[in-house]
Amino acid sequence: MRSLVLLSGGIDSAACLAFYKDLGHSIEAVFVDYGQSPSIAERTCAEAISAYYSTPLRIVTCRSGPVAMKGEIAGRNGFLVLTAMLFNPKHSGQIVLGIHRGTHYYDCQDGFIGDMSRILDGYSDGSVKLAAPFLSWTKDMIWSYCLEHNVPLDLTWSCEVGPTVACGACLSCRDLETLRVRSH
């Protein structure tokens, strides 16, 4: 199976890449710079992760102005999925999104997966599917998976704010600190 992983440079997308690599899928990755403040750090991490797994990485840059980065970013995951399709028009197989259980965001729910799957089916005559392998997993479960499968967590980025240095205060930074404390 061919899998195109949306690789943000974070823990969840790195785990997705490792997950499908372990299953023997043919993997490609795409990083989307949509104006997020940590785009430089995220891109650097996405490049390091794709190099670690010897996975081709495509960089897509879309600019219109700064994007508000606090909490839910309405439309983000839909935009990422459709951008992956737009800039990889010959892809058939699945587009992989690293979302998980535990948030109230629409684009991290079963309904979103169903809605986006119907859109992808319409555009691709069924040749492109949407996969979210961790949709029923918690962040703790993904973290455990990463530890058990030697996912290079030191190559990932988990801050929503800091352009090059983690802020230590945003939800993602706090989640990462909690995960690190629990695993020791």
GROMACS elastic network, one bead per residue, 0.5 to 0.9 nm:
[ bonds ]
;  ai    aj funct       b0    kb
    1    24     6  0.80254   500
    1    25     6  0.51161   500
    1    26     6  0.61449   500
    1    27     6  0.86099   500
    1    92     6  0.89045   500
    1    93     6  0.61530   500
    1    94     6  0.78846   500
    2    25     6  0.57461   500
    2    27     6  0.60785   500
    2    28     6  0.79216   500
    2    91     6  0.80247   500
    2    92     6  0.68450   500
    2    94     6  0.63805   500
    2    95     6  0.87017   500
    3    17     6  0.87763   500
    3    20     6  0.73885   500
    3    25     6  0.64131   500
    3    26     6  0.60812   500
    3    27     6  0.50175   500
    3    28     6  0.63738   500
    3    29     6  0.81492   500
    3    91     6  0.87036   500
    3    92     6  0.82941   500
    3    93     6  0.59344   500
    3    95     6  0.58813   500
    3    96     6  0.66076   500
    3   131     6  0.88052   500
    4     7     6  0.89528   500
    4    17     6  0.88636   500
    4    26     6  0.84997   500
    4    27     6  0.59809   500
    4    29     6  0.52850   500
    4    30     6  0.70756   500
    4    84     6  0.79253   500
    4    88     6  0.89144   500
    4    91     6  0.78531   500
    4    92     6  0.89213   500
    4    93     6  0.78155   500
    4    94     6  0.61498   500
    4    96     6  0.59088   500
    5    13     6  0.72468   500
    5    14     6  0.89055   500
    5    16     6  0.70886   500
    5    17     6  0.62684   500
    5    20     6  0.88932   500
    5    27     6  0.71916   500
    5    28     6  0.62729   500
    5    30     6  0.63108   500
    5    31     6  0.87000   500
    5    84     6  0.87792   500
    5    94     6  0.83561   500
    5    95     6  0.59201   500
    5    97     6  0.65677   500
    5    98     6  0.82998   500
    6    13     6  0.66205   500
    6    16     6  0.87365   500
    6    17     6  0.87019   500
    6    28     6  0.89218   500
    6    29     6  0.58766   500
    6    30     6  0.51900   500
    6    31     6  0.61576   500
    6    32     6  0.79024   500
    6    80     6  0.73950   500
    6    81     6  0.76489   500
    6    84     6  0.73451   500
    6    95     6  0.72510   500
    6    96     6  0.59765   500
    6    97     6  0.57753   500
    6    98     6  0.74909   500
    7    10     6  0.74453   500
    7    12     6  0.86789   500
    7    13     6  0.51216   500
    7    14     6  0.67118   500
    7    16     6  0.84569   500
    7    17     6  0.77649   500
    7    29     6  0.59008   500
    7    30     6  0.56987   500
    7    31     6  0.52237   500
    7    32     6  0.80419   500
    7    42     6  0.89443   500
    7    43     6  0.88305   500
    7    46     6  0.59718   500
    7    49     6  0.86190   500
    7    50     6  0.84044   500
    7    57     6  0.84901   500
    7    96     6  0.88553   500
    7    97     6  0.83074   500
    7    98     6  0.83270   500
    8    11     6  0.85724   500
    8    12     6  0.84676   500
    8    13     6  0.61343   500
    8    14     6  0.79894   500
    8    30     6  0.81812   500
    8    31     6  0.57938   500
    8    32     6  0.73243   500
    8    33     6  0.88792   500
    8    39     6  0.88593   500
    8    42     6  0.59892   500
    8    43     6  0.71548   500
    8    45     6  0.79392   500
    8    46     6  0.60150   500
    8   156     6  0.88253   500
    8   157     6  0.83668   500
    9    12     6  0.84603   500
    9    13     6  0.66471   500
    9    14     6  0.65745   500
    9    31     6  0.80072   500
    9    41     6  0.80934   500
    9    43     6  0.64377   500
    9    44     6  0.75228   500
    9    47     6  0.77530   500
    9    48     6  0.83087   500
    9    49     6  0.70806   500
    9   155     6  0.77810   500
    9   156     6  0.53012   500
    9   157     6  0.57065   500
    9   158     6  0.81521   500
   10    13     6  0.57012   500
   10    14     6  0.61271   500
   10    15     6  0.85869   500
   10    42     6  0.72082   500
   10    45     6  0.75630   500
   10    46     6  0.77382   500
   10   153     6  0.84767   500
   10   155     6  0.84531   500
   10   158     6  0.56530   500
   10   159     6  0.87772   500
   11    14     6  0.51959   500
   11    15     6  0.60622   500
   11    16     6  0.86655   500
   11    98     6  0.87013   500
   11   142     6  0.80228   500
   11   143     6  0.76733   500
   11   146     6  0.80839   500
   11   151     6  0.86061   500
   11   152     6  0.88918   500
   11   153     6  0.66069   500
   11   155     6  0.88904   500
   11   156     6  0.58203   500
   11   157     6  0.71937   500
   11   158     6  0.71665   500
   12    15     6  0.51028   500
   12    16     6  0.62771   500
   12    17     6  0.88115   500
   12    97     6  0.86308   500
   12    98     6  0.50482   500
   12    99     6  0.69667   500
   12   100     6  0.80602   500
   12   134     6  0.83184   500
   12   139     6  0.81564   500
   12   142     6  0.68784   500
   12   143     6  0.83685   500
   13    17     6  0.62721   500
   13    18     6  0.86535   500
   13    46     6  0.89792   500
   13    96     6  0.84404   500
   13    97     6  0.70638   500
   13    99     6  0.82288   500
   14    17     6  0.51621   500
   14    18     6  0.63059   500
   14    19     6  0.85446   500
   14    46     6  0.81176   500
   14    49     6  0.68070   500
   14    50     6  0.85963   500
   14    98     6  0.83275   500
   14   146     6  0.85384   500
   14   151     6  0.71038   500
   14   152     6  0.80142   500
   14   153     6  0.80922   500
   14   155     6  0.89685   500
   14   156     6  0.74009   500
   15    18     6  0.50790   500
   15    19     6  0.59118   500
   15    20     6  0.86964   500
   15    98     6  0.78085   500
   15   142     6  0.70456   500
   15   143     6  0.84268   500
   15   145     6  0.75173   500
   15   146     6  0.61209   500
   15   149     6  0.88431   500
   15   151     6  0.65358   500
   16    20     6  0.62807   500
   16    21     6  0.83969   500
   16    96     6  0.72754   500
   16    97     6  0.76139   500
   16    98     6  0.60476   500
   16   132     6  0.84379   500
   16   133     6  0.72974   500
   16   134     6  0.80090   500
   17    20     6  0.55415   500
   17    21     6  0.60260   500
   17    22     6  0.85454   500
   17    27     6  0.74667   500
   17    28     6  0.86965   500
   17    29     6  0.80025   500
   17    49     6  0.87900   500
   17    50     6  0.84507   500
   17    53     6  0.81894   500
   17    55     6  0.88447   500
   17    96     6  0.84977   500
   18    22     6  0.59774   500
   18    23     6  0.85970   500
   18    53     6  0.77655   500
   18   146     6  0.84086   500
   18   149     6  0.78852   500
   18   150     6  0.89208   500
   18   151     6  0.67143   500
   19    22     6  0.52567   500
   19    23     6  0.64873   500
   19   133     6  0.84610   500
   19   145     6  0.88658   500
   19   149     6  0.86512   500
   20    24     6  0.64293   500
   20    25     6  0.55549   500
   20    26     6  0.81620   500
   20    27     6  0.73639   500
   21    24     6  0.51438   500
   21    25     6  0.55377   500
   21    26     6  0.73024   500
   21    27     6  0.66925   500
   21    53     6  0.81668   500
   22    25     6  0.75751   500
   24    27     6  0.86022   500
   26    55     6  0.89663   500
   27    55     6  0.63128   500
   27    56     6  0.76297   500
   28    50     6  0.85910   500
   28    55     6  0.57337   500
   28    56     6  0.51960   500
   28    57     6  0.62001   500
   28    58     6  0.80506   500
   29    46     6  0.87326   500
   29    50     6  0.73100   500
   29    55     6  0.68487   500
   29    56     6  0.61479   500
   29    58     6  0.62925   500
   29    59     6  0.87424   500
   30    46     6  0.86277   500
   30    56     6  0.83898   500
   30    57     6  0.54016   500
   30    59     6  0.58648   500
   30    60     6  0.72362   500
   30    84     6  0.67418   500
   31    42     6  0.85362   500
   31    43     6  0.68227   500
   31    46     6  0.68299   500
   31    47     6  0.86114   500
   31    57     6  0.71379   500
   31    58     6  0.62445   500
   31    60     6  0.61504   500
   31    61     6  0.84509   500
   31    80     6  0.89273   500
   31    84     6  0.86206   500
   32    39     6  0.86070   500
   32    43     6  0.83178   500
   32    58     6  0.85240   500
   32    59     6  0.61030   500
   32    61     6  0.58836   500
   32    62     6  0.74525   500
   32    80     6  0.69565   500
   32    83     6  0.78160   500
   32    84     6  0.81662   500
   33    36     6  0.67904   500
   33    39     6  0.59019   500
   33    40     6  0.84904   500
   33    42     6  0.86449   500
   33    43     6  0.76592   500
   33    59     6  0.75379   500
   33    60     6  0.61210   500
   33    62     6  0.61237   500
   33    63     6  0.78890   500
   34    39     6  0.78742   500
   34    60     6  0.82949   500
   34    61     6  0.61000   500
   34    63     6  0.57858   500
   34    64     6  0.81094   500
   34    65     6  0.87561   500
   34    66     6  0.85268   500
   34    67     6  0.76787   500
   34    80     6  0.89333   500
   35    38     6  0.84897   500
   35    39     6  0.67966   500
   35    61     6  0.81044   500
   35    62     6  0.70890   500
   35    63     6  0.58312   500
   35    64     6  0.74895   500
   35    65     6  0.65408   500
   35    66     6  0.55127   500
   35    67     6  0.58680   500
   36    39     6  0.53557   500
   36    40     6  0.88866   500
   36    66     6  0.67635   500
   36    67     6  0.56588   500
   36    68     6  0.77060   500
   36    69     6  0.68092   500
   36   160     6  0.81868   500
   36   161     6  0.85071   500
   36   163     6  0.85854   500
   37    40     6  0.78945   500
   37    66     6  0.75602   500
   37    67     6  0.76017   500
   37    68     6  0.86454   500
   37    69     6  0.74414   500
   37   160     6  0.74396   500
   37   161     6  0.61564   500
   37   162     6  0.68181   500
   37   163     6  0.52683   500
   37   164     6  0.89359   500
   38    41     6  0.54726   500
   38    42     6  0.60095   500
   38    43     6  0.84959   500
   38   157     6  0.88107   500
   38   159     6  0.72800   500
   38   160     6  0.64558   500
   38   161     6  0.61494   500
   38   162     6  0.56386   500
   38   164     6  0.64675   500
   38   165     6  0.86882   500
   38   166     6  0.89435   500
   39    43     6  0.58281   500
   39    44     6  0.83867   500
   39   163     6  0.67888   500
   39   164     6  0.86593   500
   40    43     6  0.52100   500
   40    44     6  0.61400   500
   40    45     6  0.86306   500
   40   163     6  0.65610   500
   40   164     6  0.68815   500
   41    44     6  0.51089   500
   41    45     6  0.62010   500
   41    46     6  0.85872   500
   41   157     6  0.68096   500
   41   162     6  0.84921   500
   41   163     6  0.63788   500
   41   164     6  0.53966   500
   41   165     6  0.81304   500
   42    45     6  0.51332   500
   42    46     6  0.60526   500
   42    47     6  0.85703   500
   42   156     6  0.77724   500
   42   157     6  0.59311   500
   42   158     6  0.84303   500
   42   159     6  0.89484   500
   42   163     6  0.87390   500
   42   164     6  0.88351   500
   43    47     6  0.60779   500
   43    48     6  0.85338   500
   43    59     6  0.81838   500
   44    47     6  0.52068   500
   44    48     6  0.62617   500
   44    49     6  0.87158   500
   44   155     6  0.87958   500
   44   157     6  0.89081   500
   45    49     6  0.60529   500
   45    50     6  0.84842   500
   45   155     6  0.56165   500
   45   156     6  0.54280   500
   45   157     6  0.63246   500
   46    49     6  0.51528   500
   46    50     6  0.60587   500
   46    51     6  0.84627   500
   46    57     6  0.80645   500
   46   155     6  0.81805   500
   46   156     6  0.75525   500
   46   157     6  0.86954   500
   47    50     6  0.52378   500
   47    51     6  0.60841   500
   47    52     6  0.85483   500
   47    57     6  0.70612   500
   48    51     6  0.50997   500
   48    52     6  0.60651   500
   48    53     6  0.87281   500
   48   155     6  0.63815   500
   48   156     6  0.84370   500
   49    53     6  0.63356   500
   49    54     6  0.84213   500
   49    55     6  0.83404   500
   49   152     6  0.74603   500
   49   155     6  0.63097   500
   49   156     6  0.75029   500
   50    53     6  0.52171   500
   50    54     6  0.57965   500
   50    56     6  0.65689   500
   50    57     6  0.63125   500
   51    55     6  0.61901   500
   51    56     6  0.78590   500
   51    57     6  0.84857   500
   52    55     6  0.77887   500
   52   152     6  0.81304   500
   53    56     6  0.89652   500
   58    87     6  0.88775   500
   60    83     6  0.81794   500
   60    84     6  0.85309   500
   60    87     6  0.76094   500
   63    66     6  0.81780   500
   64    67     6  0.86433   500
   66    69     6  0.88863   500
   67    73     6  0.82901   500
   68    71     6  0.86731   500
   68    73     6  0.71494   500
   69    72     6  0.76473   500
   69    73     6  0.66111   500
   69   160     6  0.63647   500
   69   161     6  0.69140   500
   70    73     6  0.74264   500
   70   160     6  0.73718   500
   70   161     6  0.79721   500
   70   170     6  0.80583   500
   70   171     6  0.87310   500
   71   160     6  0.87462   500
   71   170     6  0.88484   500
   71   171     6  0.77915   500
   72    75     6  0.89150   500
   72    76     6  0.84208   500
   72   105     6  0.64774   500
   73    76     6  0.55548   500
   73    77     6  0.84566   500
   73   105     6  0.88631   500
   74    77     6  0.82077   500
   74    78     6  0.88317   500
   74   105     6  0.85459   500
   74   106     6  0.85073   500
   74   107     6  0.81494   500
   75    78     6  0.53782   500
   75    79     6  0.58834   500
   75    80     6  0.85590   500
   75   107     6  0.75766   500
   76    79     6  0.51046   500
   76    80     6  0.61414   500
   76    81     6  0.87241   500
   76   107     6  0.78947   500
   77    81     6  0.61612   500
   77    82     6  0.85710   500
   77    97     6  0.79612   500
   77    99     6  0.89283   500
   77   107     6  0.60627   500
   77   108     6  0.82357   500
   78    81     6  0.52542   500
   78    82     6  0.61850   500
   78    83     6  0.84023   500
   78   107     6  0.72174   500
   78   112     6  0.83792   500
   78   116     6  0.70908   500
   79    82     6  0.52672   500
   79    83     6  0.58651   500
   79    84     6  0.84857   500
   80    83     6  0.50263   500
   80    84     6  0.61011   500
   80    85     6  0.86608   500
   80    97     6  0.87362   500
   81    84     6  0.51656   500
   81    85     6  0.64240   500
   81    86     6  0.87322   500
   81    95     6  0.70594   500
   81    96     6  0.83004   500
   81    97     6  0.76366   500
   81   116     6  0.81443   500
   81   120     6  0.88951   500
   81   130     6  0.82038   500
   82    85     6  0.50047   500
   82    86     6  0.60190   500
   82    87     6  0.86127   500
   82   116     6  0.87857   500
   82   120     6  0.81129   500
   83    87     6  0.60707   500
   83    88     6  0.83018   500
   84    87     6  0.55143   500
   84    88     6  0.59922   500
   84    89     6  0.84635   500
   84    95     6  0.75028   500
   85    88     6  0.51697   500
   85    89     6  0.58247   500
   85    90     6  0.85742   500
   85    91     6  0.74150   500
   85    95     6  0.79260   500
   85   120     6  0.82910   500
   85   128     6  0.85534   500
   86    89     6  0.57043   500
   87    90     6  0.89172   500
   88    91     6  0.55606   500
   89    92     6  0.84404   500
   91    94     6  0.81617   500
   91    95     6  0.87885   500
   91   127     6  0.83395   500
   91   128     6  0.73133   500
   92    95     6  0.87013   500
   92   124     6  0.81668   500
   92   126     6  0.88865   500
   92   127     6  0.52101   500
   92   128     6  0.50680   500
   92   129     6  0.81412   500
   93   127     6  0.61096   500
   93   129     6  0.62120   500
   93   130     6  0.86796   500
   94   127     6  0.81543   500
   94   128     6  0.52434   500
   94   130     6  0.54518   500
   94   131     6  0.62100   500
   95   128     6  0.70457   500
   95   129     6  0.62419   500
   95   130     6  0.50187   500
   95   131     6  0.60094   500
   95   132     6  0.86053   500
   96   129     6  0.85967   500
   96   130     6  0.60817   500
   96   132     6  0.58715   500
   96   133     6  0.78249   500
   97   130     6  0.74760   500
   97   131     6  0.62234   500
   97   132     6  0.51069   500
   97   133     6  0.78365   500
   97   134     6  0.87031   500
   98   131     6  0.85937   500
   98   132     6  0.59578   500
   98   133     6  0.72575   500
   98   134     6  0.65728   500
   98   135     6  0.78389   500
   99   107     6  0.82719   500
   99   108     6  0.56497   500
   99   109     6  0.84237   500
   99   132     6  0.62747   500
   99   133     6  0.80286   500
   99   134     6  0.61771   500
   99   135     6  0.56781   500
   99   136     6  0.89841   500
   99   137     6  0.88265   500
  100   103     6  0.76571   500
  100   108     6  0.64703   500
  100   109     6  0.82505   500
  100   132     6  0.78998   500
  100   133     6  0.83040   500
  100   134     6  0.50648   500
  100   136     6  0.61537   500
  100   137     6  0.55215   500
  100   138     6  0.59196   500
  100   139     6  0.66923   500
  100   142     6  0.83628   500
  101   104     6  0.85980   500
  101   108     6  0.71179   500
  101   109     6  0.75975   500
  101   134     6  0.74875   500
  101   135     6  0.54583   500
  101   136     6  0.52795   500
  101   137     6  0.54199   500
  101   138     6  0.50717   500
  101   139     6  0.73806   500
  102   108     6  0.85679   500
  102   136     6  0.87697   500
  102   137     6  0.82411   500
  102   138     6  0.60686   500
  102   139     6  0.75555   500
  103   106     6  0.85696   500
  103   108     6  0.68120   500
  103   109     6  0.83474   500
  104   107     6  0.86935   500
  104   108     6  0.73215   500
  104   109     6  0.78007   500
  105   108     6  0.54497   500
  105   109     6  0.70453   500
  106   109     6  0.55570   500
  106   110     6  0.85669   500
  106   111     6  0.75418   500
  106   112     6  0.62773   500
  107   110     6  0.83685   500
  107   111     6  0.80504   500
  107   112     6  0.52206   500
  107   113     6  0.75973   500
  108   111     6  0.85079   500
  108   112     6  0.68039   500
  108   113     6  0.79328   500
  108   135     6  0.72873   500
  109   112     6  0.54673   500
  109   113     6  0.66886   500
  109   114     6  0.89544   500
  109   135     6  0.73281   500
  110   113     6  0.51311   500
  110   114     6  0.62680   500
  110   115     6  0.86620   500
  110   135     6  0.76509   500
  111   114     6  0.51056   500
  111   115     6  0.61126   500
  111   116     6  0.85757   500
  112   115     6  0.50246   500
  112   116     6  0.59844   500
  112   117     6  0.82584   500
  113   116     6  0.52490   500
  113   117     6  0.58438   500
  113   118     6  0.85963   500
  113   130     6  0.70690   500
  113   131     6  0.80758   500
  113   132     6  0.77796   500
  114   117     6  0.50552   500
  114   118     6  0.63270   500
  114   119     6  0.88023   500
  114   130     6  0.87847   500
  115   118     6  0.53663   500
  115   119     6  0.65403   500
  115   120     6  0.88921   500
  116   119     6  0.50013   500
  116   120     6  0.61515   500
  116   121     6  0.85067   500
  116   130     6  0.73124   500
  117   120     6  0.51083   500
  117   121     6  0.60523   500
  117   122     6  0.85544   500
  117   128     6  0.84984   500
  117   129     6  0.62169   500
  117   130     6  0.56725   500
  117   131     6  0.88221   500
  118   121     6  0.50295   500
  118   122     6  0.61781   500
  118   123     6  0.87515   500
  118   126     6  0.88491   500
  118   129     6  0.89376   500
  119   122     6  0.50897   500
  119   123     6  0.63412   500
  119   124     6  0.86210   500
  120   123     6  0.51415   500
  120   124     6  0.59213   500
  120   125     6  0.79641   500
  120   126     6  0.71926   500
  120   127     6  0.84069   500
  120   128     6  0.61845   500
  120   129     6  0.65392   500
  120   130     6  0.74937   500
  121   124     6  0.52182   500
  121   125     6  0.52232   500
  121   127     6  0.70440   500
  121   128     6  0.65300   500
  121   129     6  0.70076   500
  122   125     6  0.56006   500
  122   126     6  0.70285   500
  123   126     6  0.78728   500
  123   127     6  0.89042   500
  123   128     6  0.84452   500
  124   127     6  0.53032   500
  124   128     6  0.58547   500
  124   129     6  0.87826   500
  125   128     6  0.78053   500
  126   129     6  0.69216   500
  131   134     6  0.89838   500
  132   135     6  0.55231   500
  132   136     6  0.88687   500
  133   136     6  0.78004   500
  133   137     6  0.83274   500
  134   138     6  0.77328   500
  134   139     6  0.88778   500
  134   141     6  0.87175   500
  134   142     6  0.73913   500
  135   138     6  0.81177   500
  137   140     6  0.79551   500
  137   141     6  0.58086   500
  137   142     6  0.67595   500
  138   141     6  0.51579   500
  138   142     6  0.65430   500
  138   143     6  0.87351   500
  139   142     6  0.51071   500
  139   143     6  0.61633   500
  139   144     6  0.86329   500
  139   175     6  0.84580   500
  139   179     6  0.83415   500
  140   143     6  0.50222   500
  140   144     6  0.61678   500
  140   145     6  0.85749   500
  140   179     6  0.67513   500
  140   182     6  0.89230   500
  141   144     6  0.50600   500
  141   145     6  0.61289   500
  141   146     6  0.86195   500
  142   146     6  0.61889   500
  142   147     6  0.87099   500
  143   146     6  0.50748   500
  143   147     6  0.63453   500
  143   148     6  0.86957   500
  143   153     6  0.89694   500
  143   179     6  0.71237   500
  143   183     6  0.87824   500
  144   147     6  0.51056   500
  144   148     6  0.60915   500
  144   149     6  0.85110   500
  144   183     6  0.83010   500
  145   148     6  0.51239   500
  145   149     6  0.60046   500
  145   150     6  0.83276   500
  145   151     6  0.81195   500
  146   149     6  0.52380   500
  146   150     6  0.57629   500
  146   152     6  0.77174   500
  146   153     6  0.73361   500
  147   150     6  0.52854   500
  147   151     6  0.64559   500
  147   152     6  0.86132   500
  147   153     6  0.82479   500
  148   151     6  0.79560   500
  150   153     6  0.80990   500
  151   154     6  0.87194   500
  151   155     6  0.89485   500
  152   155     6  0.56120   500
  152   156     6  0.73194   500
  153   156     6  0.53222   500
  153   157     6  0.84967   500
  154   157     6  0.82708   500
  157   160     6  0.89283   500
  157   166     6  0.82063   500
  158   166     6  0.75098   500
  158   172     6  0.55458   500
  158   173     6  0.59562   500
  158   175     6  0.86528   500
  158   176     6  0.69708   500
  159   162     6  0.61633   500
  159   163     6  0.84595   500
  159   165     6  0.82016   500
  159   166     6  0.53209   500
  159   167     6  0.66522   500
  159   168     6  0.75526   500
  159   169     6  0.86176   500
  159   170     6  0.67444   500
  159   171     6  0.80126   500
  159   172     6  0.54647   500
  159   173     6  0.53658   500
  159   176     6  0.89282   500
  160   163     6  0.83925   500
  160   166     6  0.81355   500
  160   167     6  0.82260   500
  160   170     6  0.64971   500
  160   171     6  0.77917   500
  160   172     6  0.64522   500
  160   173     6  0.78114   500
  161   164     6  0.89405   500
  161   165     6  0.86728   500
  161   166     6  0.71906   500
  161   167     6  0.63477   500
  161   169     6  0.88214   500
  161   170     6  0.69345   500
  162   165     6  0.51277   500
  162   167     6  0.53279   500
  162   168     6  0.88003   500
  163   166     6  0.76658   500
  163   167     6  0.89483   500
  165   168     6  0.88947   500
  166   169     6  0.83989   500
  166   170     6  0.88467   500
  166   173     6  0.71261   500
  167   170     6  0.67297   500
  167   173     6  0.71004   500
  168   171     6  0.87039   500
  168   172     6  0.84466   500
  168   173     6  0.50359   500
  168   174     6  0.66032   500
  168   177     6  0.84298   500
  169   172     6  0.80844   500
  169   173     6  0.59160   500
  169   174     6  0.61451   500
  170   173     6  0.53069   500
  170   174     6  0.62197   500
  170   175     6  0.86075   500
  171   174     6  0.51279   500
  171   175     6  0.60406   500
  171   176     6  0.86032   500
  172   175     6  0.50229   500
  172   176     6  0.61557   500
  172   177     6  0.86560   500
  173   176     6  0.51459   500
  173   177     6  0.62781   500
  173   178     6  0.87128   500
  174   177     6  0.51374   500
  174   178     6  0.62345   500
  174   179     6  0.86848   500
  175   178     6  0.51261   500
  175   179     6  0.62228   500
  175   180     6  0.86831   500
  176   179     6  0.50885   500
  176   180     6  0.61871   500
  176   181     6  0.86451   500
  177   180     6  0.51354   500
  177   181     6  0.61934   500
  177   182     6  0.86545   500
  178   181     6  0.51931   500
  178   182     6  0.61946   500
  178   183     6  0.87019   500
  179   182     6  0.51978   500
  179   183     6  0.62367   500
  179   184     6  0.89397   500
  180   183     6  0.52867   500
  180   184     6  0.66437   500
  181   184     6  0.55489   500
